[in-house]
Amino acid sequence: MTIERFNPVSKYLGDGAQTAFPLGFPAFGDGRHVTAVISTGSGAGLDARELVYGIDYNVAEVSGGGDCITAAPVPAGHTLTLSLVLPVAQPRDFDNQGRLDAEEIEKGLDYVTALAAQNASVLERALQVPVGDPQSPQDLVQSIFIARNEARAARDEACACRDEACAFADEDRPDAALLLPKALPADAGKVLTVGVTGAFDWQPPEVRSTDIAVLSTDISTLLSQYATLNSVLQALQGQYAGDASKRVKAWATINADGSIKKSAGILSSSRLSLGNYAIVLSSPMPDTGYAVVG
């Protein structure tokens, strides 16, 4: 027979019912040249089991191919892989000056072609290096394993650091983290305080008794001075209401910081100290016969 290039590996996805699977390649008269493997997963998670010929499966061969018959259906989600595994051998013997059987020669050539296809399939799954690369496949494999071991060591170190960080976070360490309470609108004007137990809270600002006493004294002094000034002004207004020459020439209501609130005949004022102010008149008095009351 004539053999075109073929793939000596066939794969089928099980459905839990099918038991007959086409080979896709010749078995050369011996079903043991066909291996059957059922697997799930891939890579590092590959779970594969090789079936036993004559127990788990058999091969019903026909010219150029045939079927693999499994004893039980391939489970759903599992993959059945059929591979051609021919022994490297040349069993035919031709006698010197004997008859050359063309059919036997063709069978031998077919067998060699199948061996070449089988080896090509193996090479396609093999690790290879570019032509001219001084690194051998063995060196490449060794460097891959070295990189794998370094990656594992780095992973283990990272896991150890993670575990240490988690253990540190789980410890009862009141000084390890500060959980600040959220400031609400009602806390406006308050300050963040730390209690004796380390707890945080928003509290009104502390006012010392000495600050209250000083503030009370300042208010009393200002009220007293205001009462005195008001009574003097009223007396002057009543006494000199009919005499323009004796009326008040200049007056001012001054804020505590020295700024003028209301005035007449006053150019400016400034606060010198508590209860003391410097007043600048808009126009000089006509003579020295005037009095300043405040």
C-alpha positions, 0 to 999 in steps of 0.5 A: 500500500502507499502511505502518505504523511500521517499523524501517528497520534489520535485524540478523542474526547469521551462522552461516557458512551462511545467505545469504538475510536478510529485509529487514523493510522496503520497498526501493521498487523499487531494491535500492541503497536497501539498504546491507549492513554486516558487523561484529564487536565494538562501540564502540572495538573495532568492526570493520565492512566495508560490502558492495558492491551487485551484487558482495557482495550483491543484493536480491530485492524483493517487495511491501512487503519482500524478501530480501538475498542475500549472495554468501558466507555471513556468518561465524559470530560476525559481524553483518549489518546491513541499512539503508534509505537513501532519497534525499531526493527527490520524483520524481513530477510531476503536470500542472496540471488533469491526472488525479490517480492515487490509486495514485501519490499513495499511493506518494508518501505511502509514500515520505515515511513511509519517509523519516520512519522512516529519519530517526527511526532516525538520530535515535535513534542521534544525540547529543541534549541535553535541551530547554531545555539551553543547551548545543548537541550540538556543545558536548557533543561537544567537552566529551566530547573534552576529557574524553577527552583529559584522561583520556588525559593522566592515563593517560599520566602514571600509566603514566609513574609506574608505569614509573618506580616499576618501574625504581626497584624493579629497580635494585640498591639495597641501601639501598632495602629491608631484607629481615629474616630470619624469627625461628625458635624456635631464635633465642630470646634472640638479637639481630638484627645487620647484617654488613659486607655489609649482610646481617641475621642473628640472633646470640647477644648479645655478652658483653664480657670485662670483664662476665665478669671482674666476674661471676666476681669476684662469684661467687668473693666470695660463695662465699668468704663462704658457706664462712666462714659455714658453717664458723663455724656448724658450730663454734658448733653443736659448741661450744655444743651442750650449753649453751642460753645459748650457743646461736645466738639468731638466724640467717638464710640470705639471698639475694644480693638481701637477701631472707631464704630461711630464718631464726630470730629475724630480722625483716628484712634488706636488701642495702647493697652487694656482701657487705654486708647490714643485719639487724634482729633480732626481739628485742633481745639480753639484754646486750651480750655477743653476737657477729655472724658473717657 
